[in-house]
C-alpha cells in the first residue's frame, strides 16, 4: 500500500505518513477542507484529563499544571498527567483524550440507573459514567479480551467506584443474560481508528481501503446484541474514533432502517463541533443530529457520536430485594472476622451484598442480577481476603471507602510509602489497620504497630521517585 509523507507538517510535530488511498478518500469527501484536515493530522495530538467527582475536593496540584478548561466537559481539562503524581496514583484524575470525553457527556447517565459500557477497556468512559452517576445504581463495564478487562478493572478500582461490575464476555453471550435490562447502553465500538492516527500512528499500518467496511460489519453485530439489552424507552449511544462514513453515518442509517423503533436524539453542538453528513450515508436528514469532531475544527482527536432512543415508556430501575432465606456466601467464621474488622476500622461502611470467591470477599451491588452466568473480572469492590484466622483488607477498599479510620502521612513519607518502605510515625495512634492518607488522598492500607506503620501498598504498584 502506498504511503505519502505530507510536506506541510507543523513545526515540532511528528511526521505522519498517510496511505495514498486515505488521502484521496478525504480529499473527495471534504473538498476544500481537505488540506486543513490533512494538515491537522500532522499537528501534535491533544492531551487531557478529567477530575474525579467522587473525591471530596478538586485535584488542585494537577489542575495547576493544566493548559485550560474543556468547555463541554465540567470535569475536563487540557494538559498532561504525571502518572507518578499523588493525584493520579490515588485516582483523583484520569488521563483521557479531550474528544473522547464528549461521549460520557452525551450518555449523561443519572444516579440510580442501570448502565452498560459494552466495549469498555481501558476505562476512560467507564470512569466518566460512574462519576456522572454519583456512584449510585449499577454500571456494568464489559470487555471481551481478558487482559484488557484486567486493565479496565484496575482503572475503575483506582477511581474508587463502588457500584461497577467488570465482566469479560462477547456481546452476543452477554445479551441473553440481560434481556431489556439497561436504562442506558454505550457502544464505543472497536473501529478503524482513523481519528487517532496522529496520536497512535502505528494504527496506520493496519489501515487499508476495505478496513472501515470490515469494522462496520463487526459494529452491526455488536449493536444487534446491545439492543437486546436495552429497556423500552432506554438510550443507546454509539461512538467511534474514526472519520470513516462506513462506520459512522452509514451504521446509524442502517440502525434507523433496521429498527424503526429507534429514533435519533439531537446532540447539541458547541464551537468546533460538526453535525453528521447525511450525504455520506443514505441522505436521511436525521443524521445531522449526530456529532462529528474533526481535528481541524475541534481541539481534540477525531470522534463520532450518535444518541438514539428506543420507543416505549421509560422504566424506573428497582432495587433487587434479597429473597427470604438467602444469606451471604460467608461461613460463620468469615462473617466474624469481617465484622470484627468492619466495626473497628470502618463502622459506617455497609456493603449491599457480600459474596465470596475462594478466600476473597467481594461486595456486589444489589442491582446486579443474582442468576446471570457471565465471567466477572471484578465485582463492585474486592473487600479483602481471609487468611489464617484474620481478614486482610484489599487496596480497592482503601480507595473506595471514605469512612475508614485514617492515619495521615507527609508528602515526603508518601514517596517512601509508594516505594514500599515502613514509615516511622512521630505521633502514632493505637495499633491496628488504617487507611493511609496524604493531603486528603486515600493511598492504601497500613498497619500500625507501636511507632511503625507497616506498608501494605500493593507490590505490583510500587515505584521510586
C-alpha positions in Angstrom: 0.0 0.0 0.0 1.4 3.4 -1.0 2.1 6.0 1.7 2.5 9.7 1.4 4.7 11.9 3.6 2.9 15.2 3.7 5.1 18.2 3.1 3.2 20.7 5.3 3.7 19.1 8.7 3.8 21.6 11.5 7.0 22.6 13.3 7.6 20.3 16.3 5.1 17.6 15.2 5.9 14.0 14.3 5.7 13.2 10.6 2.6 11.1 9.9 2.8 9.1 6.7 -0.7 8.5 5.5 -1.8 6.0 2.9 -2.5 7.5 -0.5 -5.9 5.9 -0.6 -6.8 7.6 2.7 -5.7 11.0 1.5 -7.6 10.7 -1.8 -10.7 9.5 0.1 -10.9 12.5 2.3 -9.9 14.9 -0.4 -13.0 13.6 -2.2 -15.3 13.8 0.9 -14.1 17.1 2.4 -13.3 19.0 -0.8 -11.9 22.5 0.1 -11.5 21.5 3.7 -9.2 18.5 2.9 -6.0 20.5 3.1 -6.7 21.8 6.6 -7.9 18.4 7.7 -4.7 16.7 6.5 -2.5 19.4 7.9 -4.2 18.9 11.3 -3.2 15.3 11.3 0.4 16.5 11.2 -0.1 18.7 14.3 0.7 17.4 17.8 -2.1 15.4 19.4 -4.1 16.9 22.2 -3.7 15.6 25.8 -6.3 16.0 28.5 -7.6 14.7 31.9 -10.7 14.6 34.0 -11.0 15.2 37.7 -12.8 12.6 39.8 -16.2 13.9 41.1 -16.3 11.0 43.6 -13.4 12.6 45.6 -14.0 15.2 48.2 -12.2 18.1 46.5 -10.5 19.0 43.2 -7.0 17.8 42.3 -5.5 21.3 42.7 -1.9 20.2 42.1 -2.7 18.7 38.6 -5.2 21.4 37.7 -2.5 24.0 38.4 -0.5 22.5 35.5 -3.4 22.4 33.1 -3.4 24.3 29.8 -7.1 25.2 30.0 -10.6 24.0 30.7 -12.6 21.9 28.3 -15.8 23.9 27.8 -18.1 21.0 27.1 -16.9 18.8 30.0 -17.4 20.1 33.5 -14.6 17.9 34.9 -12.3 18.1 31.8 -9.0 19.9 31.3 -6.3 20.2 28.7 -2.9 19.0 29.7 -0.6 16.1 30.6 -0.9 14.0 33.8 2.1 12.8 35.7 1.5 9.0 36.1 3.5 9.0 39.3 1.8 12.0 40.9 -0.3 11.8 44.1 -3.4 12.8 42.2 -3.0 10.1 39.6 -1.9 7.2 41.8 -4.9 7.8 44.1 -7.5 8.2 41.4 -8.2 11.9 41.6 -7.5 12.3 37.9 -7.9 10.2 34.8 -5.8 10.9 31.6 -8.2 11.0 28.6 -8.1 12.4 25.1 -10.4 15.5 25.0 -12.7 14.4 22.2 -13.3 11.1 23.9 -14.7 12.9 27.0 -17.7 14.1 25.0 -19.0 10.6 24.9 -19.7 10.4 28.6 -21.4 13.8 28.5 -23.7 12.6 25.7 -24.6 9.4 27.5 -25.5 11.5 30.6 -26.3 8.7 33.0 -28.3 9.5 36.1 -27.8 8.3 39.7 -29.7 5.1 40.3 -29.8 3.9 36.7 -28.5 0.6 35.3 -25.9 1.4 32.6 -23.8 -0.8 30.3 -20.5 0.2 28.8 -20.3 -2.7 26.3 -16.8 -2.2 24.9 -15.3 -0.6 27.9 -11.5 -1.0 28.1 -9.3 0.7 29.1 -11.8 2.5 31.3 -11.8 6.2 30.4 -15.5 6.3 29.5 -16.5 3.9 32.4 -14.9 6.1 35.0 -16.6 9.1 33.4 -20.0 7.3 33.5 -19.8 6.1 37.2 -18.7 9.6 38.2 -21.8 11.2 36.5 -23.9 8.5 38.2 -22.5 9.7 41.5 -21.6 6.1 42.1 -25.3 5.2 42.6 -27.1 2.5 40.6 -25.2 -0.1 38.6 -22.5 0.2 35.9 -21.6 -3.0 34.1 -18.3 -2.4 32.3 -17.7 -5.2 29.8 -14.5 -6.0 27.8 -14.2 -9.2 25.7 -10.4 -9.5 25.9 -9.3 -10.7 29.4 -6.0 -8.8 29.5 -7.8 -5.6 28.6 -10.6 -6.4 31.1 -8.0 -6.6 33.9 -6.7 -3.1 33.0 -10.3 -1.9 33.0 -10.9 -3.3 36.4 -7.7 -1.7 37.7 -8.7 1.7 36.4 -12.2 1.5 38.0 -10.6 0.3 41.2 -8.2 3.4 41.3 -11.2 5.6 40.6 -12.9 4.3 43.8 -16.1 3.0 42.2 -18.4 1.2 44.5 -21.2 0.3 42.0 -19.3 -1.0 39.0 -19.0 -4.7 37.9 -16.4 -5.6 35.3 -17.4 -8.5 33.0 -15.5 -10.2 30.2 -17.9 -11.6 27.6 -18.7 -11.3 23.9 -21.7 -9.1 23.3 -23.7 -12.0 21.9 -23.2 -14.0 25.1 -24.0 -11.1 27.3 -27.2 -10.2 25.6 -29.4 -13.2 26.7 -28.2 -12.7 30.3 -29.6 -9.1 30.5 -32.8 -9.0 28.4 -34.2 -5.5 28.3 -32.3 -4.7 31.4 -30.3 -1.4 31.0 -31.5 2.2 31.1 -28.6 3.3 29.0 -26.0 1.5 26.9 -22.8 2.8 25.5 -21.2 1.1 22.5 -17.9 2.7 22.0 -17.2 0.4 19.1 -13.9 -1.1 18.0 -13.2 0.7 14.8 -10.6 1.5 12.2 -9.1 4.2 14.5 -8.6 6.9 11.8 -9.3 9.6 14.3 -6.3 8.5 16.4 -3.8 8.4 13.6 -1.7 11.4 14.8 -1.8 10.2 18.4 -1.2 6.5 17.6 0.4 6.4 14.2 1.1 2.7 14.5 -2.6 2.2 13.7 -2.0 3.4 10.2 -0.2 0.1 9.4 -3.5 -1.8 9.8 -5.5 0.5 7.5 -6.5 -0.4 4.0 -9.4 0.8 1.8 -11.7 -2.0 2.8 -10.8 -1.9 6.5 -13.7 0.5 7.5 -16.3 -1.8 5.9 -14.8 -4.8 7.8 -15.1 -2.8 11.0 -18.7 -1.8 10.2 -19.8 -5.4 9.8 -18.5 -6.1 13.3 -20.1 -3.0 14.7 -23.5 -4.0 13.4 -23.2 -7.4 15.1 -22.3 -5.6 18.4 -25.3 -3.2 18.1 -27.7 -6.1 17.5 -26.6 -7.6 20.8 -26.7 -4.2 22.6 -30.3 -3.6 21.5 -31.5 -6.9 23.1 -30.3 -5.5 26.5 -31.9 -2.0 26.2 -35.1 -1.3 28.1 -38.1 0.2 26.3 -37.6 4.0 26.5 -33.9 3.4 27.0 -30.9 5.3 25.5 -28.3 3.9 23.2 -25.1 5.9 22.5 -22.8 4.8 19.7 -19.4 6.2 19.2 -16.2 5.6 17.2 -12.8 7.3 17.0 -12.8 7.1 13.2 -13.7 9.6 10.4 -15.0 6.8 8.1 -18.6 7.3 7.0 -18.9 3.5 6.6 -18.5 3.2 10.4 -20.3 6.4 11.3 -23.3 7.8 9.4 -23.8 4.6 7.4 -24.0 2.4 10.5 -26.6 4.8 12.1 -28.5 4.9 8.8 -28.6 1.1 8.9 -29.8 1.2 12.5 -32.7 3.5 11.7 -33.7 1.5 8.7 -33.5 -1.9 10.5 -35.0 -0.8 13.8 -37.9 1.6 13.2 -38.5 1.7 17.0 -35.2 3.7 17.3 -35.0 7.5 16.8 -32.1 9.9 16.9 -31.8 12.4 19.7 -30.2 15.7 18.8 -26.8 16.2 20.3 -26.3 20.0 21.0 -23.2 21.4 19.1 -20.7 23.8 20.6 -18.0 25.7 18.9 -15.8 23.5 16.7 -18.3 20.6 16.7 -19.8 19.4 13.4 -23.1 17.7 12.5 -23.1 14.3 10.8 -23.2 14.3 7.0 -26.4 12.7 5.5 -24.9 12.7 2.1 -22.2 10.3 3.3 -24.9 7.7 4.0 -28.4 7.5 2.6 -29.3 11.1 2.7 -31.5 10.9 5.8 -31.6 14.4 7.2 -32.0 13.0 10.7 -28.2 12.2 10.6 -27.4 15.8 11.2 -28.4 15.1 14.8 -25.2 13.1 15.2 -21.9 14.7 16.2 -18.6 14.7 14.4 -15.3 16.0 15.8 -12.6 16.9 13.3 -9.1 17.9 14.5 -9.0 21.0 12.2 -12.2 22.3 13.9 -12.1 20.9 17.5 -9.2 20.8 19.9 -9.0 17.1 20.1 -8.8 13.9 18.0 -11.4 12.6 15.6 -14.6 11.2 17.0 -18.2 10.4 16.0 -21.1 10.2 18.4 -24.8 9.3 17.9 -27.5 9.2 20.6 -30.6 7.1 20.0 -33.8 6.3 22.0 -35.8 3.1 21.9 -39.5 3.6 21.7 -41.6 2.7 24.8 -42.2 4.2 28.2 -39.0 4.6 30.3 -38.9 2.3 33.3 -37.6 3.1 36.7 -34.9 0.8 38.0 -35.9 -1.2 41.1 -33.6 -2.4 43.8 -33.2 -6.2 43.8 -34.5 -7.5 47.2 -32.7 -10.4 48.8 -35.0 -13.4 48.8 -36.2 -14.8 52.1 -33.8 -17.4 53.4 -31.0 -16.2 51.1 -27.8 -15.5 53.0 -24.3 -14.1 52.1 -22.0 -16.9 51.0 -19.7 -16.5 54.1 -19.0 -19.1 56.7 -19.8 -18.2 60.3 -16.1 -17.8 60.9 -15.6 -15.5 57.9 -18.6 -13.4 58.9 -17.0 -13.0 62.4 -13.6 -11.9 61.0 -15.2 -9.4 58.6 -17.5 -7.9 61.2 -14.6 -7.5 63.7 -12.6 -5.7 61.0 -15.5 -3.6 59.8 -16.7 -2.5 63.2 -13.2 -1.5 64.3 -11.9 0.2 61.1 -14.9 1.3 59.1 -18.1 1.1 61.1 -20.1 3.4 58.9 -19.5 1.2 55.8 -22.4 -1.1 54.9 -21.8 -3.0 51.6 -25.1 -4.0 49.9 -24.3 -7.7 49.2 -21.4 -9.9 50.3 -20.2 -12.9 48.3 -17.0 -14.9 48.5 -14.9 -16.2 45.6 -12.5 -18.6 47.2 -11.0 -16.8 50.1 -11.7 -13.4 48.6 -14.6 -11.3 50.0 -16.5 -9.2 47.3 -19.2 -6.5 47.7 -21.7 -6.7 44.9 -24.4 -4.0 44.0 -28.0 -5.0 44.8 -29.0 -4.1 41.2 -26.7 -6.8 39.7 -28.8 -9.9 39.0 -28.0 -13.0 41.0 -28.8 -15.5 38.3 -26.6 -14.3 35.4 -23.9 -16.6 34.1 -21.1 -14.3 33.0 -17.4 -14.1 33.7 -16.9 -11.4 36.4 -13.5 -9.9 36.5 -14.3 -7.6 39.3 -17.5 -7.4 41.3 -18.0 -4.0 42.7 -15.3 -3.8 45.4 -12.9 -6.6 46.5 -13.0 -6.0 50.2 -10.1 -8.3 51.1 -9.0 -11.8 51.7 -9.5 -14.3 54.5 -6.2 -15.6 55.8 -5.3 -17.7 58.9 -7.9 -16.6 61.5 -7.9 -13.0 60.2 -9.2 -10.7 57.5 -6.8 -8.6 55.4 -8.3 -5.6 53.5 -7.7 -5.0 49.8 -6.2 -1.9 48.2 -9.6 -1.4 46.4 -11.4 -1.0 49.7 -9.0 1.8 50.8 -9.7 3.7 47.6 -13.5 3.2 47.6 -14.4 3.7 51.3 -14.3 7.3 52.6 -15.4 6.4 56.1 -12.5 4.3 57.3 -10.2 5.4 60.2 -7.1 7.1 58.9 -3.5 7.9 59.6 -2.1 10.9 57.8 1.5 11.0 56.4 3.6 13.8 54.9 4.3 14.1 51.2 7.9 13.0 51.8 6.6 10.0 53.6 4.2 9.3 50.8 7.3 8.9 48.5 8.6 6.3 50.9 5.1 4.7 51.1 4.7 4.1 47.4 8.2 2.7 47.4 7.1 0.0 49.9 9.0 1.3 52.9 8.0 1.1 56.5 7.0 4.5 57.9 8.0 5.7 61.3 5.2 7.8 63.0 6.0 10.6 65.4 2.6 10.5 67.0 1.2 7.0 66.4 -2.4 6.1 67.0 -3.4 2.8 68.6 -2.3 -0.4 66.9 -4.3 -1.8 64.0 -5.4 -1.2 60.4 -5.7 2.3 59.0 -6.2 3.9 55.6 -3.0 5.8 54.8 -3.8 9.3 53.7 -1.7 12.2 52.3 -3.1 15.6 51.7 -6.6 14.1 52.0 -5.9 11.4 49.4 -6.6 7.8 50.3 -3.4 6.0 49.4 -3.8 2.4 50.6 -3.6 0.4 53.8 -1.1 0.5 56.7 -0.9 -1.4 59.9 0.3 0.5 63.0 2.5 -1.5 65.4 4.0 0.8 68.0 5.6 3.7 66.2 5.9 1.8 62.9 3.4 1.9 60.0 3.7 -1.4 58.2 3.3 -0.9 54.5 0.5 -2.7 52.6 0.8 -0.7 49.3 0.5 -3.4 46.6 3.9 -4.7 45.5 2.8 -4.5 41.8 2.1 -0.8 42.1 5.2 0.3 43.9 7.7 2.7 42.3 10.5 5.0 43.3 10.7 8.8 42.8 
